[in-house]
Amino acid sequence: MSGERLFGTDGVRGVANVDLTAPLALQLGMAAGHWARQAPPPPAPPESDAPAFRAPSHEARLAPPRLTPGRPFVIIGRDTRLSGDMLEAALAAGLAAMGVDVVNVGIVPTPAVAQIVLARGAAAGVVLSASHNPYDDNGIKFFGSNGKKLPDSVEDEIEATLGRLDSLPRHTGGDIGRIVESREPVAEYVTRVMATLRGAGALPLGGLRLVMDCANGAAYEIAPQIFRELGAELTLLHAEPDGININVQCGSTKPQEMAAKVREVGAHAGLAFDGDADRVMLADENGEIVDGDRMMAILALHLHALGRLPGDVVVATIMSNVGLEQALGARGIRLHRTDVGDRYVAEAMESLGAAVGGEQSGHILLPQLTPTGDGLVTALQVLAILRETGQPLSALAGVVQTCPQLLKNVRVRTKQGWREDADIQRAIAAGREKLGSPEWLSVRPSGTEPLIRVMAQGTEREVVEAVVHDICAVVEQKLGRESGGY
């Protein structure tokens, strides 16, 4: 991993068996197991009106059958990638070697692991997935006992432990952790997801015709089960995973086939999940894409009308369209923007007490219902509003009128020094002044490629294009490769 920080913004990722190898997974399991043994026992989940947070009895929380009472245990789940079996086995072995019990729940959406951790009182959860990335990638993402991603400080602690594994005490005999395979907790997750539509009748989705694209990923079995049990009539796409077809020309990053099928079969709406089902993209009855910005608007405006939107605030990233900001502002709702990444959105939401937040990509956070982004829960909430209001999805989503937005990449010889370059900073300052809001301009380096990304948005297309062109020209002049361009 080239000497850089091992953990990225979404766990440890890389090409399976090249960057993310079985030995590395084993070592990460050992390091995480050591941390879990040292961490204080997880507190009982707080009581809440939301069924998703209501825990079973204390005795049931101790562990599923065959685990060692009083010993910390970790929940492991994965998506459908071929490399998942290999990495899962290595990770579980590392945890068990450090005296930590493991419950392997199999193929599940990422948010299922977060929910199961809370419900079962686990010390941590681990998901093996690379989300919407190609199948040859994979990732290892850790959740704490609160069902949320580990903070940077804990990830740094686990990473530092990798360098001293040989010095850690060895667990032998009865102190070696047990590894148990159980699908029982998954049924609890299904119940909790369905319960987010409490009070909506026996078949809250009854009469809805939906097209569902499961991306040949983690939702391929659970999502159809949930939506059918709630009364929806489904046309399924890409729900036959073979280990290598996850995200291939399908899912939330490629929703065009789903949208076309909506028009073909006359469905009320379409859904496209990503590989681990923590995000979703929708299509209205006309086959028009309903992205995360529009979903946030639908959810926030509905809660606002009911007087249940805390602080009258929604949290989104700098990538969200100005149209969302305008639609919310017209109704007295403030849009608070963060840097790109659901982690930053979650932190701001917690600080502000916000109930709705997320990203344009369809990763929506609804902390009153679920501890982490859940594409199934998001889709259910939007469809429930469709049923409750009697409006088609096109009308609900139409409240957001997309404003001009432009992103260009400049290929550079180095990503260093652009923040200190006076000419580049002058161009950025001038661009912000022309756009009318500093939040409508984003200049940032790519995390994985030699690129500087320049994104601007506003109310006038000519101004947006001119700002992006001017900044890219200066960056190209100062940092661009001799054969470069943008």
C-alpha positions in Angstrom: 0.0 0.0 0.0 3.0 2.2 -0.8 3.8 3.5 2.7 0.7 5.8 2.9 -2.0 5.5 5.5 -3.5 2.1 5.1 -7.1 3.2 5.9 -8.8 5.5 3.4 -12.1 7.3 3.7 -14.0 4.0 3.5 -11.8 1.4 5.1 -8.9 -0.5 3.5 -9.4 -1.0 -0.2 -7.4 -2.4 -3.2 -7.2 -5.0 -5.8 -7.9 -8.3 -4.2 -4.9 -10.6 -3.9 -2.6 -7.8 -5.1 -3.1 -4.9 -2.7 -5.6 -6.5 -0.4 -4.2 -9.9 0.2 -5.1 -12.8 2.5 -2.0 -12.2 4.7 -3.0 -8.5 5.1 -6.6 -9.5 6.0 -5.2 -12.0 8.6 -3.0 -9.2 10.1 -5.9 -6.7 10.1 -8.0 -9.3 11.9 -5.4 -9.8 14.5 -4.9 -6.1 15.0 -8.6 -5.4 15.2 -9.0 -8.4 17.6 -6.4 -6.9 19.9 -8.2 -3.6 19.9 -11.5 -5.3 20.6 -10.1 -7.2 23.5 -8.8 -3.9 25.0 -11.9 -1.8 24.3 -14.5 -1.4 27.0 -17.6 -3.6 26.7 -20.3 -2.1 24.4 -23.1 -0.4 26.3 -26.6 -1.6 25.9 -28.2 0.3 23.0 -30.5 3.2 24.2 -34.2 2.7 24.0 -35.8 4.6 21.1 -39.1 5.0 19.4 -37.5 3.8 16.2 -37.8 0.0 15.8 -34.3 -0.1 14.2 -32.7 0.8 17.5 -34.8 -1.4 19.9 -32.6 -4.1 21.3 -33.5 -7.5 22.5 -33.2 -8.6 26.1 -29.8 -8.5 27.8 -29.5 -12.3 27.8 -30.2 -12.4 24.0 -27.6 -9.6 23.4 -24.8 -11.6 25.0 -24.3 -13.7 21.9 -25.9 -16.2 19.5 -25.6 -19.8 20.5 -22.2 -21.4 20.9 -20.3 -18.2 21.6 -18.4 -17.7 24.8 -20.4 -15.6 27.3 -18.6 -12.4 28.3 -16.0 -12.6 25.5 -16.1 -9.9 22.8 -17.4 -10.9 19.5 -17.4 -9.4 16.0 -20.0 -9.6 13.2 -18.6 -10.2 9.7 -20.6 -9.8 6.5 -19.7 -9.4 2.8 -21.0 -8.8 -0.7 -20.9 -11.2 -3.6 -17.4 -10.7 -4.9 -15.4 -13.9 -5.6 -12.6 -12.7 -3.3 -14.9 -12.3 -0.4 -14.6 -15.9 0.7 -10.8 -15.8 0.8 -10.6 -12.5 2.7 -13.4 -13.4 5.1 -11.6 -16.6 6.1 -8.4 -14.8 6.7 -10.0 -12.0 8.6 -12.0 -14.4 10.8 -8.9 -16.4 11.5 -7.0 -13.3 12.7 -9.8 -12.3 15.0 -10.1 -15.8 16.5 -6.3 -15.9 17.0 -6.6 -12.9 19.3 -9.3 -14.5 21.4 -12.3 -12.8 19.8 -15.4 -14.8 18.7 -16.7 -14.2 15.2 -20.3 -14.4 13.9 -20.2 -14.8 10.1 -23.6 -13.7 8.7 -22.7 -14.2 5.0 -23.8 -12.1 2.1 -25.7 -9.0 3.4 -25.9 -5.3 2.7 -23.3 -3.2 4.5 -26.0 -1.5 6.7 -27.2 -4.9 7.9 -23.9 -5.5 9.7 -24.2 -2.1 11.4 -27.7 -2.9 12.5 -26.8 -6.4 13.7 -23.8 -5.0 15.7 -26.3 -2.8 17.6 -28.9 -5.4 18.1 -26.5 -8.1 19.3 -24.2 -5.9 21.4 -21.2 -6.9 19.4 -17.8 -5.3 20.0 -17.5 -4.4 16.3 -18.6 -5.3 12.8 -16.6 -5.8 9.6 -17.8 -5.7 6.0 -15.9 -7.1 3.1 -17.0 -5.0 0.1 -15.7 -2.4 -2.4 -19.2 -0.9 -2.8 -19.7 0.3 -6.4 -16.1 -0.6 -7.5 -15.3 -3.3 -10.1 -15.4 -6.9 -8.9 -11.6 -7.4 -8.8 -11.4 -4.8 -6.1 -12.4 -5.5 -2.5 -12.3 -3.7 0.8 -12.4 -4.2 4.6 -14.6 -1.7 6.5 -14.9 -1.7 10.3 -17.8 -0.5 12.4 -17.7 0.2 16.1 -20.1 -1.0 18.8 -22.3 2.0 18.0 -22.9 0.7 14.4 -20.9 3.6 12.9 -17.6 3.7 11.1 -14.6 3.7 13.3 -13.1 7.2 14.0 -9.7 8.0 12.5 -8.0 7.6 15.9 -9.1 4.0 16.2 -8.2 3.1 12.7 -4.7 4.6 13.4 -4.5 2.5 16.5 -5.3 -0.7 14.6 -2.9 0.3 11.8 -0.1 0.9 14.4 -0.7 -2.5 15.9 0.1 -4.2 12.6 3.8 -3.3 13.2 4.0 -5.1 16.5 1.9 -8.2 16.1 4.8 -10.4 16.9 5.1 -8.8 20.3 1.4 -9.4 21.3 0.5 -12.3 23.6 -0.7 -15.5 21.9 -4.1 -17.0 23.0 -4.1 -20.7 23.3 -6.5 -23.5 24.4 -9.9 -22.3 25.4 -8.9 -18.7 24.9 -8.9 -19.0 21.1 -12.0 -17.4 19.5 -14.8 -19.4 18.1 -16.1 -18.8 14.5 -19.8 -19.3 14.0 -21.8 -19.1 10.8 -25.4 -17.8 11.4 -28.1 -16.2 9.3 -30.4 -15.7 12.3 -29.3 -12.1 12.8 -30.1 -11.3 9.2 -33.8 -12.0 9.8 -33.7 -9.4 12.5 -32.3 -6.9 10.1 -35.1 -7.6 7.6 -37.6 -7.1 10.4 -36.0 -3.8 11.4 -35.9 -2.5 7.8 -39.6 -3.3 7.3 -40.5 -1.7 10.6 -39.3 1.7 9.4 -42.6 1.8 7.6 -44.5 1.3 10.9 -48.1 2.5 10.9 -48.3 2.4 7.1 -50.7 -0.5 7.0 -50.3 -4.3 6.4 -49.0 -3.8 2.8 -47.6 -0.3 2.6 -46.3 -0.8 -0.9 -49.4 -2.7 -2.1 -50.2 -1.8 -5.7 -46.8 -0.4 -6.6 -45.1 -1.8 -9.7 -41.3 -1.4 -9.3 -38.2 -2.3 -11.3 -35.4 -3.3 -9.0 -31.7 -3.5 -10.1 -29.7 -5.4 -7.4 -26.3 -4.9 -9.1 -25.6 -8.6 -8.7 -24.5 -7.5 -5.2 -25.3 -7.8 -1.6 -29.0 -6.9 -1.9 -29.8 -9.6 -4.5 -31.8 -11.8 -2.0 -32.8 -9.5 0.8 -34.2 -6.5 -1.1 -36.7 -8.5 -3.3 -37.8 -10.3 -0.2 -38.5 -7.1 1.8 -40.2 -5.2 -1.0 -42.4 -8.2 -2.0 -43.5 -8.8 1.6 -44.5 -5.1 1.8 -46.7 -5.6 -1.2 -44.7 -4.4 -4.2 -44.8 -6.1 -7.6 -41.2 -6.4 -8.8 -39.5 -6.7 -12.2 -36.0 -7.8 -11.2 -32.7 -7.0 -12.9 -29.2 -8.2 -12.1 -30.1 -10.4 -9.2 -28.0 -13.5 -10.2 -24.5 -12.9 -8.8 -21.7 -15.2 -9.9 -18.8 -13.6 -8.1 -17.6 -11.6 -11.0 -20.6 -9.8 -12.4 -21.2 -7.4 -9.4 -21.7 -3.8 -10.7 -21.0 -4.8 -14.3 -23.0 -2.3 -16.4 -25.6 -2.2 -13.7 -26.5 -0.8 -10.3 -26.5 2.8 -8.9 -23.6 4.0 -11.1 -25.2 2.5 -14.3 -29.0 3.0 -13.8 -29.9 3.5 -17.5 -31.1 -0.1 -18.1 -33.3 0.1 -14.9 -34.8 3.5 -16.1 -35.5 2.1 -19.5 -37.2 -0.9 -18.1 -39.5 1.4 -16.0 -40.8 2.9 -19.2 -41.1 -0.5 -20.9 -43.2 -2.2 -18.2 -45.1 0.9 -17.1 -43.7 0.8 -13.5 -44.4 3.5 -10.9 -40.7 3.7 -10.1 -37.3 2.0 -10.4 -34.5 1.3 -7.9 -30.8 0.6 -8.5 -28.6 -0.4 -5.6 -24.9 -0.4 -5.5 -22.8 -3.5 -4.8 -23.2 -3.3 -1.0 -26.6 -1.6 -1.0 -25.8 1.3 1.2 -26.9 3.7 -1.6 -29.6 3.7 -4.2 -30.6 5.6 -7.3 -34.2 5.9 -8.3 -36.1 6.5 -11.6 -39.5 8.1 -11.8 -42.5 6.7 -13.8 -41.1 8.4 -16.9 -37.7 6.8 -16.6 -36.0 10.0 -15.4 -33.2 9.5 -12.9 -34.0 10.7 -9.3 -30.6 11.2 -7.7 -29.6 11.7 -4.1 -30.2 15.5 -4.2 -33.9 14.9 -5.2 -34.3 12.1 -2.6 -33.0 14.4 0.2 -35.4 17.1 -1.0 -38.4 14.7 -1.0 -37.5 13.3 2.5 -36.7 16.7 4.1 -39.7 18.6 2.7 -42.0 15.8 3.9 -40.6 15.9 7.4 -40.7 19.7 7.4 -44.4 19.7 6.5 -45.0 17.4 9.4 -42.9 19.6 11.8 -40.4 16.8 12.3 -37.2 18.2 10.6 -34.9 19.1 13.5 -33.3 22.5 13.1 -34.8 22.9 9.7 -31.4 21.8 8.2 -30.2 19.2 5.7 -26.6 18.2 5.3 -25.0 17.5 1.9 -21.6 17.8 0.3 -20.1 20.5 -1.9 -21.1 18.3 -4.9 -24.9 18.7 -4.3 -26.5 20.8 -6.9 -27.6 24.4 -6.3 -31.1 23.3 -7.2 -31.3 21.4 -4.0 -30.2 24.4 -2.0 -32.8 26.6 -3.7 -35.6 24.1 -3.3 -34.9 23.8 0.4 -34.3 27.5 1.0 -37.6 28.4 -0.6 -39.3 26.6 2.3 -37.1 27.9 5.1 -34.7 24.9 5.2 -30.9 25.5 5.3 -28.5 23.4 3.4 -25.3 22.8 5.3 -22.4 21.6 3.0 -19.4 19.5 3.9 -16.4 18.1 2.1 -17.0 15.0 -0.1 -17.5 11.8 1.8 -20.3 10.3 3.9 -18.1 10.4 6.9 -18.0 14.2 6.9 -21.8 14.3 6.3 -22.4 12.0 9.3 -20.1 14.1 11.5 -21.9 17.3 10.6 -25.3 15.7 11.0 -24.4 14.6 14.5 -23.2 18.0 15.4 -26.3 19.7 14.0 -28.8 17.1 15.1 -29.9 16.8 11.5 -32.4 14.0 10.4 -31.6 14.1 6.7 -28.3 14.2 4.9 -26.3 12.5 2.2 -24.7 12.7 -1.2 -25.8 13.2 -4.8 -24.7 9.6 -5.4 -27.6 8.3 -3.5 -25.9 7.6 -0.2 -28.5 9.0 2.1 -28.2 9.2 5.9 -31.3 8.9 8.1 -30.0 8.5 11.6 -33.5 8.4 13.2 -34.1 5.2 11.3 -30.7 3.5 10.8 -27.1 4.1 12.1 -25.5 4.2 8.6 -26.5 4.8 5.0 -29.0 2.1 3.9 -30.3 2.0 0.3 -33.2 -0.2 1.2 -34.4 2.1 4.0 -33.9 5.2 1.7 -36.0 3.7 -1.1 -38.7 2.6 1.3 -39.1 6.1 2.8 -39.4 7.8 -0.6 -41.9 5.2 -1.8 -43.9 5.6 1.4 -44.2 9.4 0.7 -45.3 8.6 -2.9 -48.1 6.4 -1.5 -49.0 8.8 1.3 -49.2 11.9 -0.9 -50.7 10.2 -4.0 -48.3 12.1 -6.2 -46.1 10.4 -8.8 -42.4 10.4 -8.2 -41.8 12.8 -11.0 -43.9 15.5 -9.2 -42.2 14.9 -5.9 -38.7 15.0 -7.5 -39.6 18.0 -9.7 -39.2 20.4 -6.7 -35.5 20.4 -7.5 -34.6 22.2 -10.7 -31.1 21.3 -11.7 -28.8 24.3 -12.0 -25.6 24.4 -14.2 -22.8 22.3 -12.8 -19.5 21.4 -14.4 -16.6 19.2 -13.3 -13.3 19.0 -15.1 -10.0 17.3 -14.3 -6.5 18.7 -14.9 -3.8 16.0 -15.2 -0.8 17.3 -13.3 2.8 16.2 -12.7 2.4 16.8 -9.0 -0.6 17.3 -6.7 1.6 19.2 -4.2 1.8 22.9 -3.9 -1.4 24.1 -5.5 -2.8 25.4 -2.2 0.3 27.6 -1.8 0.5 28.8 -5.4 -0.5 32.5 -5.5 -1.7 32.4 -9.1 -3.9 29.4 -8.5 -5.4 30.8 -5.3 -6.1 34.2 -7.0 -8.0 32.3 -9.8 -10.0 30.4 -7.2 -10.9 33.6 -5.3 -12.0 35.3 -8.5 -14.1 32.3 -9.4 -15.9 32.3 -6.0 -16.6 36.0 -6.4 -18.1 35.4 -9.9 -20.3 32.5 -8.7 -21.7 34.4 -5.8 -21.1 31.7 -3.1 -17.8 30.1 -1.9 -19.6 26.8 -1.5 -20.4 26.6 -5.2 -16.7 26.1 -6.1 -14.6 23.1 -5.2 -11.0 22.6 -6.1 -9.4 19.4 -4.8 -6.8 16.7 -5.7 -7.9 13.2 -6.6 -7.2 10.7 -3.9 -5.9 8.0 -6.4 -4.8 9.8 -9.6 -2.5 12.7 -10.6 -5.5 15.0 -11.1 -6.8 18.3 -9.7 -10.6 18.3 -9.9 -12.3 21.6 -10.5 -16.1 21.7 -10.0 -18.3 24.8 -10.1 -22.0 25.4 -10.1 -24.4 28.3 -10.1 -27.4 29.9 -11.7 -25.8 30.9 -15.0 -24.2 28.3 -17.3 -21.8 30.8 -19.0 -20.4 32.0 -15.7 -20.0 28.4 -14.4 -18.1 27.4 -17.6 -15.9 30.5 -17.6 -14.9 29.9 -13.9 -14.0 26.3 -14.5 -12.1 27.1 -17.7 -10.1 29.9 -16.0 -9.0 27.9 -13.0 -8.1 24.8 -15.1 -6.0 27.0 -17.4 -4.0 28.3 -14.4 -3.6 24.9 -12.8 -2.5 23.5 -16.2 0.0 26.3 -16.7 1.5 25.9 -13.2 1.3 22.2 -12.5 0.3 20.4 -15.8 2.3 17.8 -17.5 4.1 18.9 -20.7 1.8 16.6 -22.8 -1.1 17.3 -20.5 -4.4 19.1 -20.9 -7.8 18.7 -19.4 
